[in-house]
Amino acid sequence: MHSGVWQWMKIAGFALAVFAVPVRGRAQNEPMPDVAAVTMRVRQAHPEYVSNRAELNAAVAAFNARATAFNAACKGIDPDDAARLNNCRAQLSALQAERAGLLARLKAFNATVQQAMATVPYKPSGNGMVGGTGWIAGYNVPKPTPELVAKARAMLAEQERLAGHNYSDAIDFDRYNFVIGIAAETDFLDDLLDRVVTHDEGTTGQYSIETMPGYAALTGRSFHELACHSNGAMICLAALRNADVKADNAVLYGPQITQKSLEQWDGLVRSGQVKSVTLVINSGDVVPPLSLGFEDYVRSRVEGRAETYENKALLQAKDLTSAVNETAPRLLVHVRDCTFSWSDPLHCHGMETYKNEGAH
């Protein structure tokens, strides 16, 4: 009898310790769900969810610690040691009750967050533009009255003075009434090395939307068209993926792209979350091919496999288009002529070039 009790305890105890990877086929081993993430849009409407989530994560961690301690203390008990058996049975009963209560709390919280994701409204914001590497700026004209336009332009001019950039040269004010840039640095090279390549490249923009304070101004908005330049394409992707932003159509100008980001953009179109995604690429713009090739090279070395695009000369517009079409067939690609210049290697990448040379 004691041996049978111990075998039962070992099975149940194991389930407690590794509840996230349960033994299949046992009702008591229902997997404990992850605590739902609270996206920025939901957080803005329900700031209390942040602390609620932290409390649940702490409760899960504490339960795991107690379950692990139980397994260690109740492992290898002598079947004839009635006192220890009874003690472990009592602990097990308490842990099972705690686990059931915690599971109910998790399910309730996750359902609440899911409901908020479905019901928290978006603010209609016309056409928007997200700037890329080195852009720290904001421009918003919800109603195109002369007074609001003048005020917004004056604020942008002050931002340009502080940043040392003429952002307005790259903005089509007749087309976009909301513009934002959430870079970490206004210096292009510093932002490229500190944020764009080292973090956003591998996280498909998740790093920026979680760490850049300016992101809060973008969330909760819906756009007819969302234009995304350079690294702004990663930010747009993460914002749409997290349902912090809605857009009917996305247009990516000289975008930072990876195989993973292309697959995710394709998925947004496939699911109907976005009606269309169009890549507009100047033929002399080195950012799209270099970002795609660099990430592919790094991943191939880490994963010990051949490069996905090893047979593609990505700096050639034809091969780059082919690579995009093969990876993300639902995306549209428009290539415009622009001659690369060693004296100004970023000329074809600049949003002012896309704007002034008619790449729409």
BALOBA-1460 file (C-alpha; in Angstrom, 3 decimals):
// residues 360
<rec num="1" residu="m" x="0.000" y="0.000" z="0.000"/>
<rec num="2" residu="h" x="2.733" y="2.426" z="0.933"/>
<rec num="3" residu="s" x="4.567" y="1.610" z="-2.297"/>
<rec num="4" residu="g" x="1.431" y="2.342" z="-4.345"/>
<rec num="5" residu="v" x="0.946" y="5.674" z="-2.584"/>
<rec num="6" residu="w" x="4.529" y="6.638" z="-3.304"/>
<rec num="7" residu="q" x="4.218" y="5.792" z="-6.994"/>
<rec num="8" residu="w" x="1.129" y="8.004" z="-7.193"/>
<rec num="9" residu="m" x="2.950" y="10.785" z="-5.405"/>
<rec num="10" residu="k" x="5.920" y="10.587" z="-7.741"/>
<rec num="11" residu="i" x="3.679" y="10.934" z="-10.784"/>
<rec num="12" residu="a" x="1.720" y="13.853" z="-9.346"/>
<rec num="13" residu="g" x="4.854" y="15.477" z="-7.970"/>
<rec num="14" residu="f" x="6.545" y="15.304" z="-11.356"/>
<rec num="15" residu="a" x="3.537" y="17.020" z="-12.907"/>
<rec num="16" residu="l" x="3.821" y="19.812" z="-10.366"/>
<rec num="17" residu="a" x="7.482" y="20.412" z="-11.010"/>
<rec num="18" residu="v" x="7.262" y="20.534" z="-14.777"/>
<rec num="19" residu="f" x="3.683" y="21.668" z="-15.303"/>
<rec num="20" residu="a" x="4.674" y="23.643" z="-18.387"/>
<rec num="21" residu="v" x="5.762" y="20.404" z="-20.100"/>
<rec num="22" residu="p" x="3.168" y="17.935" z="-18.811"/>
<rec num="23" residu="v" x="2.954" y="14.184" z="-19.271"/>
<rec num="24" residu="r" x="0.234" y="13.709" z="-21.875"/>
<rec num="25" residu="g" x="-2.917" y="11.801" z="-21.132"/>
<rec num="26" residu="r" x="-3.387" y="12.671" z="-17.438"/>
<rec num="27" residu="a" x="-6.116" y="15.107" z="-16.448"/>
<rec num="28" residu="q" x="-4.091" y="16.453" z="-13.513"/>
<rec num="29" residu="n" x="-1.349" y="17.466" z="-15.949"/>
<rec num="30" residu="e" x="-3.238" y="20.260" z="-17.720"/>
<rec num="31" residu="p" x="-0.510" y="22.623" z="-18.890"/>
<rec num="32" residu="m" x="-0.196" y="25.936" z="-17.109"/>
<rec num="33" residu="p" x="-0.569" y="28.693" z="-19.740"/>
<rec num="34" residu="d" x="1.888" y="31.528" z="-20.058"/>
<rec num="35" residu="v" x="0.735" y="34.798" z="-18.573"/>
<rec num="36" residu="a" x="-0.642" y="36.871" z="-21.463"/>
<rec num="37" residu="a" x="1.514" y="39.769" z="-22.609"/>
<rec num="38" residu="v" x="-0.002" y="43.211" z="-22.117"/>
<rec num="39" residu="t" x="0.620" y="45.173" z="-25.302"/>
<rec num="40" residu="m" x="1.065" y="48.927" z="-25.284"/>
<rec num="41" residu="r" x="-2.447" y="49.608" z="-26.624"/>
<rec num="42" residu="v" x="-4.050" y="47.534" z="-23.867"/>
<rec num="43" residu="r" x="-1.667" y="48.991" z="-21.295"/>
<rec num="44" residu="q" x="-2.714" y="52.507" z="-22.184"/>
<rec num="45" residu="a" x="-6.373" y="51.641" z="-21.620"/>
<rec num="46" residu="h" x="-5.788" y="49.386" z="-18.594"/>
<rec num="47" residu="p" x="-2.528" y="50.293" z="-16.838"/>
<rec num="48" residu="e" x="-3.468" y="48.062" z="-13.900"/>
<rec num="49" residu="y" x="-2.935" y="44.988" z="-16.073"/>
<rec num="50" residu="v" x="0.828" y="45.558" z="-15.901"/>
<rec num="51" residu="s" x="0.971" y="45.080" z="-12.131"/>
<rec num="52" residu="n" x="-1.572" y="42.234" z="-12.324"/>
<rec num="53" residu="r" x="0.668" y="40.421" z="-14.789"/>
<rec num="54" residu="a" x="3.741" y="40.975" z="-12.627"/>
<rec num="55" residu="e" x="1.911" y="39.533" z="-9.621"/>
<rec num="56" residu="l" x="0.887" y="36.456" z="-11.594"/>
<rec num="57" residu="n" x="4.399" y="35.887" z="-12.878"/>
<rec num="58" residu="a" x="5.704" y="36.151" z="-9.323"/>
<rec num="59" residu="a" x="3.057" y="33.677" z="-8.136"/>
<rec num="60" residu="v" x="4.028" y="31.199" z="-10.863"/>
<rec num="61" residu="a" x="7.715" y="31.522" z="-9.955"/>
<rec num="62" residu="a" x="6.967" y="31.003" z="-6.270"/>
<rec num="63" residu="f" x="4.821" y="27.954" z="-7.003"/>
<rec num="64" residu="n" x="7.563" y="26.466" z="-9.168"/>
<rec num="65" residu="a" x="10.048" y="26.934" z="-6.350"/>
<rec num="66" residu="r" x="7.771" y="25.186" z="-3.847"/>
<rec num="67" residu="a" x="7.031" y="22.352" z="-6.287"/>
<rec num="68" residu="t" x="10.732" y="21.833" z="-6.920"/>
<rec num="69" residu="a" x="11.434" y="21.793" z="-3.188"/>
<rec num="70" residu="f" x="8.617" y="19.258" z="-2.704"/>
<rec num="71" residu="n" x="10.059" y="16.945" z="-5.336"/>
<rec num="72" residu="a" x="13.493" y="17.111" z="-3.749"/>
<rec num="73" residu="a" x="12.184" y="16.534" z="-0.219"/>
<rec num="74" residu="c" x="9.791" y="13.725" z="-1.119"/>
<rec num="75" residu="k" x="12.035" y="11.810" z="-3.498"/>
<rec num="76" residu="g" x="13.172" y="8.326" z="-2.496"/>
<rec num="77" residu="i" x="11.104" y="7.990" z="0.685"/>
<rec num="78" residu="d" x="11.288" y="4.671" z="2.451"/>
<rec num="79" residu="p" x="7.845" y="3.057" z="1.889"/>
<rec num="80" residu="d" x="7.798" y="2.128" z="5.571"/>
<rec num="81" residu="d" x="8.406" y="5.699" z="6.741"/>
<rec num="82" residu="a" x="4.760" y="6.516" z="7.434"/>
<rec num="83" residu="a" x="5.497" y="9.931" z="8.974"/>
<rec num="84" residu="r" x="7.338" y="11.231" z="5.923"/>
<rec num="85" residu="l" x="4.772" y="9.713" z="3.578"/>
<rec num="86" residu="n" x="1.924" y="11.423" z="5.397"/>
<rec num="87" residu="n" x="3.811" y="14.705" z="5.455"/>
<rec num="88" residu="c" x="4.482" y="14.549" z="1.726"/>
<rec num="89" residu="r" x="0.883" y="13.604" z="1.015"/>
<rec num="90" residu="a" x="-0.259" y="16.695" z="2.908"/>
<rec num="91" residu="q" x="2.196" y="18.907" z="1.010"/>
<rec num="92" residu="l" x="1.099" y="17.400" z="-2.283"/>
<rec num="93" residu="s" x="-2.548" y="18.058" z="-1.513"/>
<rec num="94" residu="a" x="-1.768" y="21.682" z="-0.694"/>
<rec num="95" residu="l" x="0.307" y="22.124" z="-3.839"/>
<rec num="96" residu="q" x="-2.408" y="20.632" z="-6.003"/>
<rec num="97" residu="a" x="-4.959" y="23.012" z="-4.528"/>
<rec num="98" residu="e" x="-2.588" y="25.945" z="-5.026"/>
<rec num="99" residu="r" x="-1.957" y="24.910" z="-8.608"/>
<rec num="100" residu="a" x="-5.680" y="24.686" z="-9.348"/>
<rec num="101" residu="g" x="-6.227" y="28.164" z="-7.931"/>
<rec num="102" residu="l" x="-3.283" y="29.586" z="-9.845"/>
<rec num="103" residu="l" x="-4.485" y="27.984" z="-13.068"/>
<rec num="104" residu="a" x="-7.913" y="29.572" z="-12.600"/>
<rec num="105" residu="r" x="-6.321" y="32.995" z="-12.011"/>
<rec num="106" residu="l" x="-4.174" y="32.657" z="-15.115"/>
<rec num="107" residu="k" x="-7.102" y="31.652" z="-17.307"/>
<rec num="108" residu="a" x="-9.208" y="34.533" z="-16.009"/>
<rec num="109" residu="f" x="-6.430" y="37.090" z="-16.539"/>
<rec num="110" residu="n" x="-5.628" y="35.837" z="-20.020"/>
<rec num="111" residu="a" x="-9.308" y="35.961" z="-20.975"/>
<rec num="112" residu="t" x="-9.531" y="39.521" z="-19.665"/>
<rec num="113" residu="v" x="-6.501" y="40.603" z="-21.708"/>
<rec num="114" residu="q" x="-7.878" y="38.871" z="-24.795"/>
<rec num="115" residu="q" x="-11.176" y="40.667" z="-24.354"/>
<rec num="116" residu="a" x="-9.368" y="43.986" z="-24.041"/>
<rec num="117" residu="m" x="-7.386" y="43.250" z="-27.214"/>
<rec num="118" residu="a" x="-10.692" y="42.811" z="-29.036"/>
<rec num="119" residu="t" x="-12.510" y="45.810" z="-27.580"/>
<rec num="120" residu="v" x="-10.019" y="48.613" z="-26.873"/>
<rec num="121" residu="p" x="-10.732" y="51.073" z="-29.708"/>
<rec num="122" residu="y" x="-8.294" y="52.515" z="-32.219"/>
<rec num="123" residu="k" x="-8.125" y="56.216" z="-32.967"/>
<rec num="124" residu="p" x="-8.567" y="56.978" z="-36.701"/>
<rec num="125" residu="s" x="-5.423" y="58.866" z="-37.723"/>
<rec num="126" residu="g" x="-5.539" y="59.230" z="-41.504"/>
<rec num="127" residu="n" x="-2.267" y="58.386" z="-43.234"/>
<rec num="128" residu="g" x="0.811" y="57.827" z="-41.113"/>
<rec num="129" residu="m" x="4.547" y="57.621" z="-41.635"/>
<rec num="130" residu="v" x="7.175" y="56.002" z="-39.400"/>
<rec num="131" residu="g" x="10.712" y="57.257" z="-39.910"/>
<rec num="132" residu="g" x="13.724" y="55.012" z="-39.643"/>
<rec num="133" residu="t" x="17.300" y="55.091" z="-38.436"/>
<rec num="134" residu="g" x="18.204" y="58.369" z="-36.736"/>
<rec num="135" residu="w" x="14.658" y="59.735" z="-36.728"/>
<rec num="136" residu="i" x="13.440" y="61.237" z="-33.471"/>
<rec num="137" residu="a" x="10.485" y="63.361" z="-34.446"/>
<rec num="138" residu="g" x="6.742" y="63.793" z="-34.154"/>
<rec num="139" residu="y" x="4.171" y="65.536" z="-36.327"/>
<rec num="140" residu="n" x="0.409" y="65.215" z="-35.940"/>
<rec num="141" residu="v" x="-2.367" y="67.138" z="-37.652"/>
<rec num="142" residu="p" x="-5.639" y="65.292" z="-36.928"/>
<rec num="143" residu="k" x="-7.622" y="68.062" z="-38.625"/>
<rec num="144" residu="p" x="-5.948" y="70.057" z="-41.409"/>
<rec num="145" residu="t" x="-6.846" y="73.511" z="-40.170"/>
<rec num="146" residu="p" x="-4.343" y="76.333" z="-40.853"/>
<rec num="147" residu="e" x="-3.836" y="76.840" z="-37.135"/>
<rec num="148" residu="l" x="-3.036" y="73.186" z="-36.414"/>
<rec num="149" residu="v" x="-0.772" y="72.880" z="-39.440"/>
<rec num="150" residu="a" x="1.188" y="75.967" z="-38.437"/>
<rec num="151" residu="k" x="1.547" y="74.759" z="-34.852"/>
<rec num="152" residu="a" x="2.635" y="71.278" z="-35.908"/>
<rec num="153" residu="r" x="5.150" y="72.626" z="-38.423"/>
<rec num="154" residu="a" x="6.616" y="74.964" z="-35.803"/>
<rec num="155" residu="m" x="7.017" y="72.075" z="-33.368"/>
<rec num="156" residu="l" x="8.678" y="69.975" z="-36.071"/>
<rec num="157" residu="a" x="11.053" y="72.824" z="-36.899"/>
<rec num="158" residu="e" x="12.160" y="72.937" z="-33.257"/>
<rec num="159" residu="q" x="12.716" y="69.181" z="-33.282"/>
<rec num="160" residu="e" x="14.789" y="69.550" z="-36.443"/>
<rec num="161" residu="r" x="16.902" y="72.231" z="-34.804"/>
<rec num="162" residu="l" x="17.594" y="70.047" z="-31.773"/>
<rec num="163" residu="a" x="18.302" y="66.926" z="-33.846"/>
<rec num="164" residu="g" x="20.305" y="68.638" z="-36.576"/>
<rec num="165" residu="h" x="18.151" y="66.983" z="-39.278"/>
<rec num="166" residu="n" x="15.755" y="68.431" z="-41.841"/>
<rec num="167" residu="y" x="13.046" y="65.821" z="-41.426"/>
<rec num="168" residu="s" x="10.574" y="67.974" z="-43.342"/>
<rec num="169" residu="d" x="12.573" y="67.432" z="-46.550"/>
<rec num="170" residu="a" x="11.545" y="63.770" z="-46.406"/>
<rec num="171" residu="i" x="7.882" y="64.248" z="-45.485"/>
<rec num="172" residu="d" x="5.073" y="64.584" z="-47.981"/>
<rec num="173" residu="f" x="2.817" y="66.788" z="-45.873"/>
<rec num="174" residu="d" x="0.015" y="66.560" z="-48.436"/>
<rec num="175" residu="r" x="0.004" y="62.784" z="-48.002"/>
<rec num="176" residu="y" x="0.804" y="62.145" z="-44.328"/>
<rec num="177" residu="n" x="-0.840" y="63.895" z="-41.417"/>
<rec num="178" residu="f" x="0.881" y="61.780" z="-38.739"/>
<rec num="179" residu="v" x="4.653" y="61.261" z="-38.686"/>
<rec num="180" residu="i" x="6.822" y="59.747" z="-35.986"/>
<rec num="181" residu="g" x="10.387" y="58.582" z="-35.469"/>
<rec num="182" residu="i" x="11.431" y="56.711" z="-32.313"/>
<rec num="183" residu="a" x="15.155" y="56.150" z="-32.809"/>
<rec num="184" residu="a" x="17.526" y="55.850" z="-29.863"/>
<rec num="185" residu="e" x="20.019" y="58.326" z="-31.381"/>
<rec num="186" residu="t" x="19.754" y="61.102" z="-33.947"/>
<rec num="187" residu="d" x="23.199" y="60.155" z="-35.274"/>
<rec num="188" residu="f" x="22.607" y="57.635" z="-38.061"/>
<rec num="189" residu="l" x="25.653" y="55.466" z="-37.369"/>
<rec num="190" residu="d" x="25.159" y="55.400" z="-33.594"/>
<rec num="191" residu="d" x="21.498" y="54.436" z="-33.932"/>
<rec num="192" residu="l" x="22.383" y="51.831" z="-36.564"/>
<rec num="193" residu="l" x="24.914" y="50.122" z="-34.309"/>
<rec num="194" residu="d" x="23.205" y="50.584" z="-30.931"/>
<rec num="195" residu="r" x="19.645" y="49.664" z="-31.916"/>
<rec num="196" residu="v" x="18.896" y="48.813" z="-35.531"/>
<rec num="197" residu="v" x="21.423" y="46.066" z="-36.307"/>
<rec num="198" residu="t" x="22.172" y="44.821" z="-32.811"/>
<rec num="199" residu="h" x="18.575" y="44.573" z="-31.601"/>
<rec num="200" residu="d" x="15.801" y="45.166" z="-34.140"/>
<rec num="201" residu="e" x="17.398" y="42.970" z="-36.799"/>
<rec num="202" residu="g" x="17.030" y="39.865" z="-34.654"/>
<rec num="203" residu="t" x="13.749" y="40.735" z="-32.933"/>
<rec num="204" residu="t" x="11.905" y="42.074" z="-35.999"/>
<rec num="205" residu="g" x="11.302" y="45.389" z="-34.291"/>
<rec num="206" residu="q" x="10.174" y="44.071" z="-30.908"/>
<rec num="207" residu="y" x="13.143" y="45.677" z="-29.155"/>
<rec num="208" residu="s" x="12.222" y="49.190" z="-30.266"/>
<rec num="209" residu="i" x="8.540" y="48.978" z="-29.412"/>
<rec num="210" residu="e" x="9.411" y="47.699" z="-25.934"/>
<rec num="211" residu="t" x="12.192" y="50.150" z="-25.126"/>
<rec num="212" residu="m" x="11.737" y="53.372" z="-27.111"/>
<rec num="213" residu="p" x="9.548" y="55.830" z="-25.167"/>
<rec num="214" residu="g" x="8.283" y="57.532" z="-28.315"/>
<rec num="215" residu="y" x="6.421" y="54.387" z="-29.309"/>
<rec num="216" residu="a" x="3.544" y="55.254" z="-26.978"/>
<rec num="217" residu="a" x="2.499" y="58.072" z="-29.336"/>
<rec num="218" residu="l" x="2.047" y="55.600" z="-32.197"/>
<rec num="219" residu="t" x="-0.001" y="52.967" z="-30.407"/>
<rec num="220" residu="g" x="-3.773" y="52.829" z="-30.465"/>
<rec num="221" residu="r" x="-4.031" y="54.415" z="-33.914"/>
<rec num="222" residu="s" x="-5.543" y="53.163" z="-37.155"/>
<rec num="223" residu="f" x="-4.358" y="54.311" z="-40.558"/>
<rec num="224" residu="h" x="-5.578" y="54.024" z="-44.095"/>
<rec num="225" residu="e" x="-1.978" y="53.984" z="-45.291"/>
<rec num="226" residu="l" x="1.041" y="53.426" z="-43.070"/>
<rec num="227" residu="a" x="4.346" y="54.347" z="-44.694"/>
<rec num="228" residu="c" x="7.472" y="52.912" z="-43.100"/>
<rec num="229" residu="h" x="10.992" y="53.948" z="-44.068"/>
<rec num="230" residu="s" x="14.191" y="52.031" z="-43.382"/>
<rec num="231" residu="n" x="14.158" y="50.672" z="-39.808"/>
<rec num="232" residu="g" x="10.666" y="52.123" z="-39.537"/>
<rec num="233" residu="a" x="9.532" y="48.992" z="-41.392"/>
<rec num="234" residu="m" x="10.595" y="46.875" z="-38.414"/>
<rec num="235" residu="i" x="8.752" y="49.189" z="-36.035"/>
<rec num="236" residu="c" x="5.616" y="49.087" z="-38.190"/>
<rec num="237" residu="l" x="5.795" y="45.296" z="-38.373"/>
<rec num="238" residu="a" x="6.099" y="44.904" z="-34.608"/>
<rec num="239" residu="a" x="3.295" y="47.408" z="-33.999"/>
<rec num="240" residu="l" x="0.953" y="45.590" z="-36.379"/>
<rec num="241" residu="r" x="2.000" y="42.158" z="-35.138"/>
<rec num="242" residu="n" x="1.155" y="43.183" z="-31.566"/>
<rec num="243" residu="a" x="-2.142" y="44.756" z="-32.701"/>
<rec num="244" residu="d" x="-1.020" y="48.066" z="-31.210"/>
<rec num="245" residu="v" x="-1.727" y="49.674" z="-34.577"/>
<rec num="246" residu="k" x="-4.136" y="48.994" z="-37.439"/>
<rec num="247" residu="a" x="-3.541" y="49.789" z="-41.093"/>
<rec num="248" residu="d" x="-5.426" y="49.070" z="-44.285"/>
<rec num="249" residu="n" x="-2.280" y="49.223" z="-46.384"/>
<rec num="250" residu="a" x="1.431" y="49.386" z="-45.591"/>
<rec num="251" residu="v" x="4.074" y="50.861" z="-47.889"/>
<rec num="252" residu="l" x="7.701" y="50.107" z="-47.019"/>
<rec num="253" residu="y" x="10.290" y="52.508" z="-48.440"/>
<rec num="254" residu="g" x="13.845" y="51.166" z="-48.553"/>
<rec num="255" residu="p" x="12.938" y="48.819" z="-45.687"/>
<rec num="256" residu="q" x="15.186" y="46.978" z="-43.291"/>
<rec num="257" residu="i" x="14.148" y="43.388" z="-44.014"/>
<rec num="258" residu="t" x="15.037" y="39.877" z="-42.919"/>
<rec num="259" residu="q" x="13.707" y="36.494" z="-43.954"/>
<rec num="260" residu="k" x="11.684" y="36.382" z="-40.745"/>
<rec num="261" residu="s" x="10.256" y="39.880" z="-41.199"/>
<rec num="262" residu="l" x="9.257" y="39.127" z="-44.790"/>
<rec num="263" residu="e" x="7.478" y="35.967" z="-43.632"/>
<rec num="264" residu="q" x="5.659" y="37.950" z="-40.946"/>
<rec num="265" residu="w" x="4.628" y="40.679" z="-43.399"/>
<rec num="266" residu="d" x="3.343" y="37.960" z="-45.689"/>
<rec num="267" residu="g" x="1.395" y="36.474" z="-42.788"/>
<rec num="268" residu="l" x="-0.287" y="39.813" z="-42.061"/>
<rec num="269" residu="v" x="-1.598" y="39.925" z="-45.623"/>
<rec num="270" residu="r" x="-2.529" y="36.245" z="-45.611"/>
<rec num="271" residu="s" x="-4.574" y="36.658" z="-42.414"/>
<rec num="272" residu="g" x="-6.316" y="39.770" z="-43.731"/>
<rec num="273" residu="q" x="-4.969" y="41.933" z="-40.915"/>
<rec num="274" residu="v" x="-3.466" y="44.174" z="-43.606"/>
<rec num="275" residu="k" x="-4.970" y="44.434" z="-47.087"/>
<rec num="276" residu="s" x="-1.686" y="45.016" z="-48.866"/>
<rec num="277" residu="v" x="2.026" y="45.460" z="-48.231"/>
<rec num="278" residu="t" x="4.136" y="47.133" z="-50.911"/>
<rec num="279" residu="l" x="7.917" y="47.385" z="-50.885"/>
<rec num="280" residu="v" x="9.226" y="50.435" z="-52.749"/>
<rec num="281" residu="i" x="12.950" y="50.065" z="-53.347"/>
<rec num="282" residu="n" x="15.361" y="52.322" z="-55.183"/>
<rec num="283" residu="s" x="17.770" y="50.222" z="-57.236"/>
<rec num="284" residu="g" x="20.792" y="51.901" z="-55.645"/>
<rec num="285" residu="d" x="19.470" y="51.570" z="-52.082"/>
<rec num="286" residu="v" x="21.830" y="49.223" z="-50.241"/>
<rec num="287" residu="v" x="19.796" y="48.887" z="-47.021"/>
<rec num="288" residu="p" x="17.193" y="46.274" z="-48.112"/>
<rec num="289" residu="p" x="19.704" y="43.867" z="-49.712"/>
<rec num="290" residu="l" x="22.360" y="44.276" z="-47.028"/>
<rec num="291" residu="s" x="19.921" y="43.811" z="-44.147"/>
<rec num="292" residu="l" x="18.434" y="40.717" z="-45.788"/>
<rec num="293" residu="g" x="21.833" y="39.246" z="-46.649"/>
<rec num="294" residu="f" x="23.471" y="40.043" z="-43.304"/>
<rec num="295" residu="e" x="20.717" y="38.454" z="-41.227"/>
<rec num="296" residu="d" x="20.678" y="35.409" z="-43.504"/>
<rec num="297" residu="y" x="24.445" y="34.989" z="-43.158"/>
<rec num="298" residu="v" x="24.350" y="35.275" z="-39.351"/>
<rec num="299" residu="r" x="21.425" y="32.869" z="-38.963"/>
<rec num="300" residu="s" x="23.008" y="30.319" z="-41.280"/>
<rec num="301" residu="r" x="26.165" y="30.284" z="-39.167"/>
<rec num="302" residu="v" x="24.274" y="30.057" z="-35.886"/>
<rec num="303" residu="e" x="21.985" y="27.290" z="-37.162"/>
<rec num="304" residu="g" x="24.705" y="25.470" z="-39.095"/>
<rec num="305" residu="r" x="22.914" y="25.507" z="-42.436"/>
<rec num="306" residu="a" x="23.336" y="26.926" z="-45.908"/>
<rec num="307" residu="e" x="22.259" y="30.507" z="-46.496"/>
<rec num="308" residu="t" x="18.714" y="30.820" z="-47.822"/>
<rec num="309" residu="y" x="19.799" y="33.423" z="-50.357"/>
<rec num="310" residu="e" x="23.334" y="32.169" z="-51.072"/>
<rec num="311" residu="n" x="22.551" y="31.901" z="-54.801"/>
<rec num="312" residu="k" x="21.062" y="35.394" z="-54.975"/>
<rec num="313" residu="a" x="23.057" y="38.495" z="-55.856"/>
<rec num="314" residu="l" x="20.890" y="40.605" z="-53.563"/>
<rec num="315" residu="l" x="22.504" y="43.880" z="-54.578"/>
<rec num="316" residu="q" x="20.969" y="43.323" z="-57.995"/>
<rec num="317" residu="a" x="17.361" y="44.537" z="-58.060"/>
<rec num="318" residu="k" x="16.205" y="41.517" z="-60.037"/>
<rec num="319" residu="d" x="17.596" y="38.997" z="-57.546"/>
<rec num="320" residu="l" x="16.376" y="41.005" z="-54.552"/>
<rec num="321" residu="t" x="12.868" y="41.086" z="-56.012"/>
<rec num="322" residu="s" x="13.063" y="37.350" z="-56.654"/>
<rec num="323" residu="a" x="14.162" y="36.694" z="-53.064"/>
<rec num="324" residu="v" x="11.255" y="38.739" z="-51.691"/>
<rec num="325" residu="n" x="8.738" y="37.077" z="-54.010"/>
<rec num="326" residu="e" x="9.910" y="33.590" z="-53.042"/>
<rec num="327" residu="t" x="9.848" y="34.308" z="-49.307"/>
<rec num="328" residu="a" x="6.718" y="36.455" z="-49.208"/>
<rec num="329" residu="p" x="4.616" y="35.928" z="-52.341"/>
<rec num="330" residu="r" x="1.764" y="38.147" z="-51.137"/>
<rec num="331" residu="l" x="3.943" y="41.259" z="-51.016"/>
<rec num="332" residu="l" x="4.212" y="43.681" z="-53.911"/>
<rec num="333" residu="v" x="7.631" y="44.981" z="-54.959"/>
<rec num="334" residu="h" x="8.154" y="48.203" z="-56.913"/>
<rec num="335" residu="v" x="11.733" y="49.003" z="-57.964"/>
<rec num="336" residu="r" x="12.674" y="52.530" z="-59.039"/>
<rec num="337" residu="d" x="15.871" y="53.578" z="-60.750"/>
<rec num="338" residu="c" x="18.448" y="55.326" z="-58.610"/>
<rec num="339" residu="t" x="22.167" y="55.240" z="-59.289"/>
<rec num="340" residu="f" x="24.368" y="54.334" z="-56.342"/>
<rec num="341" residu="s" x="27.131" y="56.834" z="-55.613"/>
<rec num="342" residu="w" x="30.232" y="56.133" z="-53.531"/>
<rec num="343" residu="s" x="30.427" y="59.841" z="-52.705"/>
<rec num="344" residu="d" x="26.953" y="59.676" z="-51.119"/>
<rec num="345" residu="p" x="26.202" y="55.979" z="-50.465"/>
<rec num="346" residu="l" x="22.922" y="56.703" z="-48.648"/>
<rec num="347" residu="h" x="21.480" y="59.029" z="-51.289"/>
<rec num="348" residu="c" x="19.258" y="56.332" z="-52.791"/>
<rec num="349" residu="h" x="18.194" y="55.241" z="-49.301"/>
<rec num="350" residu="g" x="17.124" y="58.653" z="-48.016"/>
<rec num="351" residu="m" x="13.387" y="59.166" z="-47.617"/>
<rec num="352" residu="e" x="13.789" y="62.571" z="-49.254"/>
<rec num="353" residu="t" x="14.992" y="60.731" z="-52.381"/>
<rec num="354" residu="y" x="11.994" y="58.419" z="-52.308"/>
<rec num="355" residu="k" x="9.749" y="61.416" z="-51.896"/>
<rec num="356" residu="n" x="11.306" y="63.749" z="-54.441"/>
<rec num="357" residu="e" x="11.928" y="61.147" z="-57.128"/>
<rec num="358" residu="g" x="8.341" y="59.990" z="-57.058"/>
<rec num="359" residu="a" x="8.707" y="56.508" z="-55.544"/>
<rec num="360" residu="h" x="5.117" y="56.107" z="-54.348"/>
